[in-house]
Amino acid sequence: MTGERGHDAHPHAVRRLQRSYAAIPAGSPVRLAKQTSNLFRPRAATTAPGLDVSGLHGVLAVDPVARTAVVQGMCTYEDLVDATLPHGLMPTVVPQLRTITLGGAVSGLGIESTSFRNGLPHEAVLEMDVFTGAGEVVTTRPGEELFDTFPNSYGSLGYATRLVIRLEPAPPYVALRHVRFPDAAALADAVAKIVATGEHDGTRVDGLDGVGFGPGELYLTLATWQDELGGTTAVAPLETSDYTGQEIYFRSIQQRSTDLLTVYDYLWRWDTDWFWCSGAFGLHRPLVRRLWPRRWRRSDTYHRLIGLDRRLGIADRLDRRAGRPLRERVIQDIEVPVERLAEFLAWFDAEVGMRPVWLCPLVAARAWPTYPLQPGTTYVNVGFWGTVPVGPEAPRGPVNRAVEAKVHELGGHKSLYSEAFYDPETFDALYDGQHLAAVKDRYDPDHRLTSLYDKAVKKR
């Protein structure tokens, strides 16, 4: 086992966290004192101090024999990957954006192209320490009440301070095939077959995601781990591509049928341009891209710029001045069963009309009460991030409400990292609110932590 950060520092960091908790006045919201976030829902302002997590950002150890890592809760996947790749290992699921934290992915929901065979990030956790609403550190494992309820709790039960996670072998290279489909039904059928067999046209599939550019232009990207240049996958080019410079990854999907990336570049292929959302800042224009510093071509940079716009209302003021209708932010990830994907996308094109959309299959290995996917069932995550002109109704979120209703009509679920509009009864039915409340009463008896409904819907 190799240590990346001294174990001796971890207890000191936890004690500092506990002292900061004790300093928060009774009745004030208990929140993390962190500068960055990958959430897209606003929350009420507070002047109360936050929880000091400044010492909880590291990788404590990597065990290349057992294929495990011991990681602090605020460690980013970028830092974790940097620690594991030298050992030829990587997390079983690496969410798309560099600054997503381990604790955030486990208490929220992370997903990526290995989710069709590895499920979600919390399914690789072997043990974790949770700092609860009572100010205590509780060690919990799979099968225990706190552990099983923690995914999708978003800090309403506590915060992970230490996690032991499984790793899997990482290849040096990843060979890609971009396969086009004429419609969503054909793509969904291919997804079901790949999940069942683990291959496509006789070639193993290790990673699977896709993009829908339009109703008649949809692609699956089939990733196959490769040990060497020009090695086991005949379809792969002999040179690796680089999408951190002038070339843009999502455009390459339409432009070429095969590709080859280093595993590092594959893991962060979506981060450089925040999928395609960097276009809002002009980065799809060659001149702007050349002038924009490479170190700022990152999702966290774009997220901070979006946050600044939301605080100042710059885009809304410009729309009003130009006489354009107000726009509603529709930033969501949803899951529907693979057999309902075509139905959802047809509705989405008719009622929302936002493209491209990201497509990512996933299969949960077991049931998780607070996000009740059916184990063994193939779902497809659809990610869509943009704005829609709706006029004065924009603050009420009519498009987001319609998405929520349609997703649940189709037997799917919606992630809670962004805005939600459910009434309390619907929310409790969808996310097992009764069970969550019972667990919260045990581990946060004084309700120091904000409830999941208040966080997700009331924006507290």
SVG drawing of the C-alpha trace seen along z (x, -y; Angstrom):
<svg xmlns="http://www.w3.org/2000/svg" viewBox="-48 -48 52 60">
<polyline fill="none" stroke="black" stroke-width="0.4" points="0.0,0.0 1.4,-3.4 0.4,-6.6 -0.4,-9.7 -1.1,-11.9 -0.1,-11.2 -2.7,-9.3 -1.7,-11.4 -3.1,-14.6 -6.6,-13.1 -7.6,-13.0 -6.4,-16.6 -8.6,-17.6 -11.6,-15.8 -11.1,-17.5 -11.0,-20.9 -14.2,-20.0 -15.8,-19.1 -14.6,-22.4 -16.1,-24.4 -19.4,-22.5 -19.5,-23.5 -18.9,-27.1 -22.1,-27.3 -24.9,-28.9 -27.9,-26.8 -30.7,-27.4 -28.2,-28.4 -27.8,-26.2 -24.9,-23.8 -23.2,-23.8 -19.8,-23.2 -17.4,-26.1 -16.2,-25.3 -15.6,-27.7 -16.6,-25.4 -19.6,-23.3 -21.0,-21.3 -24.6,-21.9 -26.9,-24.0 -29.5,-25.0 -29.4,-28.3 -29.7,-28.4 -30.6,-31.0 -27.8,-33.2 -26.5,-32.8 -23.9,-34.7 -23.3,-31.7 -19.8,-30.1 -19.5,-26.9 -18.0,-23.5 -14.2,-23.6 -13.3,-20.9 -10.0,-22.4 -8.0,-19.3 -10.1,-16.7 -9.0,-17.0 -6.5,-14.2 -5.8,-10.6 -4.7,-8.8 -3.5,-5.6 -3.6,-3.4 -3.2,0.3 -2.3,1.7 -2.6,5.3 -6.0,5.1 -7.0,2.5 -8.4,0.1 -7.9,-3.5 -8.6,-5.4 -9.7,-8.8 -10.9,-11.9 -14.4,-13.1 -13.5,-16.4 -10.9,-14.9 -11.7,-15.6 -11.7,-12.9 -8.9,-14.8 -6.6,-14.3 -7.7,-10.7 -7.0,-9.8 -3.6,-11.5 -2.9,-9.2 -4.2,-5.9 -3.1,-6.0 0.7,-5.6 -0.4,-2.3 -2.2,-1.3 -5.6,-1.7 -8.6,-4.0 -12.0,-4.3 -14.7,-2.0 -16.7,-5.1 -15.1,-8.5 -17.7,-11.3 -17.1,-13.5 -15.9,-16.7 -12.6,-17.0 -13.7,-18.9 -16.5,-16.5 -15.6,-15.2 -15.8,-11.7 -18.1,-12.7 -20.2,-14.7 -20.5,-11.8 -21.5,-9.3 -24.0,-11.6 -25.3,-12.8 -25.1,-10.7 -22.2,-10.3 -22.3,-8.6 -20.0,-7.9 -19.4,-5.5 -18.5,-2.6 -21.8,-2.8 -23.4,-0.2 -21.2,2.4 -20.1,0.8 -23.2,-1.1 -22.8,-4.3 -19.8,-5.6 -21.3,-4.6 -21.5,-1.0 -17.7,-0.9 -17.5,-2.1 -16.5,0.5 -16.6,-1.7 -17.0,-5.3 -16.9,-7.7 -19.8,-10.1 -19.8,-13.3 -23.5,-13.4 -25.8,-16.1 -25.2,-15.2 -21.5,-16.2 -20.3,-12.6 -18.2,-10.5 -19.9,-7.2 -18.1,-4.4 -20.6,-2.6 -20.5,0.2 -22.8,1.7 -26.0,3.2 -26.1,0.8 -28.9,-1.8 -26.8,-4.9 -24.7,-3.6 -27.6,-2.4 -29.6,-5.7 -26.6,-8.0 -26.6,-8.0 -28.8,-10.9 -29.0,-12.4 -27.0,-15.5 -25.7,-16.3 -29.0,-16.0 -27.7,-13.0 -24.1,-14.2 -20.9,-14.4 -18.4,-11.7 -15.0,-12.4 -13.2,-9.2 -14.0,-6.5 -12.5,-3.2 -13.3,-2.4 -12.6,0.3 -10.4,-0.4 -10.1,1.4 -7.2,1.7 -6.7,-1.3 -5.4,-0.8 -2.8,-3.1 -5.1,-3.8 -8.7,-3.8 -9.9,-3.0 -13.2,-4.7 -15.8,-3.8 -18.5,-6.4 -21.4,-4.5 -24.3,-6.5 -28.0,-5.5 -30.9,-6.8 -33.2,-7.1 -33.5,-6.7 -35.2,-3.3 -32.3,-1.8 -29.8,-3.3 -31.8,-2.0 -31.9,1.5 -28.1,1.4 -27.7,0.3 -29.7,3.2 -27.7,5.7 -24.3,4.2 -25.3,4.3 -26.4,7.9 -23.3,9.1 -20.6,6.7 -19.6,6.3 -20.6,4.8 -19.8,6.5 -17.5,8.9 -15.4,6.2 -15.4,5.9 -17.0,2.7 -15.5,1.3 -17.1,-2.2 -20.4,-3.3 -22.0,-6.7 -23.5,-8.7 -24.8,-12.0 -28.1,-12.8 -27.4,-15.7 -30.9,-15.6 -33.8,-13.1 -32.1,-11.5 -28.5,-11.8 -27.6,-9.9 -24.3,-8.3 -23.0,-5.7 -19.3,-6.0 -18.0,-2.5 -14.7,-2.5 -12.4,0.4 -9.4,0.5 -6.1,1.0 -2.7,1.9 -0.6,0.4 -0.6,-1.7 -2.0,0.3 -2.6,3.2 -5.7,5.3 -8.2,3.1 -7.8,3.0 -10.2,0.1 -8.1,-2.3 -5.8,-4.9 -2.0,-4.6 -1.8,-8.1 -3.7,-9.6 -5.8,-12.7 -5.7,-15.8 -8.9,-17.6 -7.5,-20.1 -6.2,-22.5 -8.0,-23.7 -9.9,-20.5 -13.2,-19.9 -14.2,-16.4 -17.9,-16.5 -17.5,-17.7 -15.1,-14.8 -18.0,-12.4 -19.6,-13.6 -16.4,-13.9 -14.7,-10.6 -15.7,-7.0 -12.7,-5.9 -10.3,-7.6 -7.6,-6.8 -7.0,-8.7 -4.8,-8.1 -6.8,-6.9 -6.2,-10.2 -7.6,-12.2 -10.5,-9.8 -11.5,-10.3 -11.5,-14.1 -12.7,-14.3 -15.9,-16.1 -14.3,-18.5 -12.3,-20.7 -15.5,-22.0 -17.9,-21.1 -19.5,-18.8 -20.5,-21.5 -21.5,-24.2 -18.2,-26.1 -19.8,-27.4 -21.8,-29.9 -18.4,-31.7 -17.4,-31.6 -14.9,-28.8 -16.2,-27.0 -14.8,-29.9 -11.2,-29.3 -10.0,-32.8 -11.6,-32.9 -10.3,-29.5 -6.7,-30.5 -6.9,-33.5 -8.6,-31.7 -5.7,-30.3 -5.6,-26.5 -5.5,-26.3 -9.0,-28.0 -10.5,-25.5 -12.1,-23.6 -15.6,-22.9 -14.9,-24.6 -13.9,-27.9 -17.2,-27.8 -19.2,-27.0 -17.9,-30.0 -18.7,-32.2 -22.3,-30.9 -22.5,-31.5 -21.5,-35.1 -24.1,-35.6 -26.8,-34.1 -25.8,-36.3 -25.8,-39.5 -28.6,-38.6 -26.6,-39.7 -28.2,-37.5 -31.7,-38.3 -31.1,-42.0 -29.7,-41.8 -32.8,-39.8 -35.1,-42.4 -33.2,-45.3 -33.3,-43.6 -37.0,-42.8 -36.4,-39.0 -38.6,-36.7 -37.1,-35.6 -35.3,-32.2 -35.8,-29.3 -32.7,-27.4 -33.2,-23.7 -30.2,-22.0 -31.1,-18.4 -30.0,-14.7 -32.7,-12.1 -32.9,-8.4 -35.5,-6.4 -35.6,-2.6 -33.9,-1.9 -37.2,-0.7 -38.7,-4.2 -35.8,-6.2 -37.3,-6.8 -40.6,-7.9 -38.8,-10.4 -36.7,-11.9 -39.7,-12.3 -41.5,-14.2 -38.4,-16.2 -37.9,-17.3 -41.5,-18.3 -41.8,-20.1 -38.3,-21.4 -36.3,-21.2 -32.8,-21.3 -30.0,-19.5 -27.4,-18.0 -28.2,-15.7 -25.8,-13.3 -26.8,-9.7 -25.2,-7.4 -26.5,-3.8 -26.4,-2.6 -27.3,0.6 -27.5,0.5 -26.3,3.6 -28.7,3.3 -31.5,1.2 -30.8,-2.1 -33.8,-3.5 -33.3,-7.2 -32.9,-6.8 -34.9,-3.6 -33.7,-2.3 -34.6,1.3 -31.5,3.5 -30.4,5.1 -32.6,2.9 -30.9,0.9 -31.6,-2.8 -30.3,-5.6 -29.3,-8.9 -30.2,-11.8 -28.3,-15.0 -29.4,-18.4 -28.1,-21.7 -29.2,-25.1 -32.0,-27.6 -35.4,-27.8 -37.4,-31.1 -40.6,-31.0 -41.4,-34.6 -42.7,-35.9 -43.4,-32.3 -39.7,-31.5 -39.3,-31.9 -42.0,-29.2 -40.0,-26.6 -42.8,-25.4 -40.4,-23.4 -38.6,-21.8 -42.0,-20.9 -43.0,-19.3 -39.8,-17.3 -40.3,-16.0 -43.9,-14.9 -42.8,-13.1 -39.8,-11.3 -41.9,-9.8 -44.7,-8.9 -42.1,-6.8 -40.9,-5.1 -37.7,-7.2 -36.0,-9.4 -34.4,-12.8 -31.1,-13.7 -31.4,-16.5 -28.2,-18.4 -30.2,-21.1 -33.5,-22.8 -36.6,-20.7 -40.2,-21.7 -42.0,-18.8 -44.7,-19.1 -43.8,-17.4 -46.0,-14.3 -44.7,-13.6 -41.1,-14.1 -41.5,-11.7 -43.0,-9.1 -40.2,-9.3 -37.3,-9.5 -38.5,-7.4 -38.9,-10.4 -40.5,-8.5 -37.5,-6.2 -35.0,-9.1 -36.8,-11.1 -36.5,-8.1 -32.8,-7.8 -32.3,-11.5 -34.1,-11.5 -31.5,-8.9 -28.4,-10.6 -29.5,-14.2 -31.9,-14.3 -31.9,-18.1 -32.2,-18.6 -29.1,-20.7 -28.7,-19.7 -31.1,-20.9 -33.6,-18.3 -33.3,-16.9 -36.6,-18.5 -35.6,-21.9 -32.2,-21.6 -33.6,-20.3 -36.9,-22.1 -37.0,-25.0 -33.4,-26.0 -32.4,-26.4"/>
</svg>
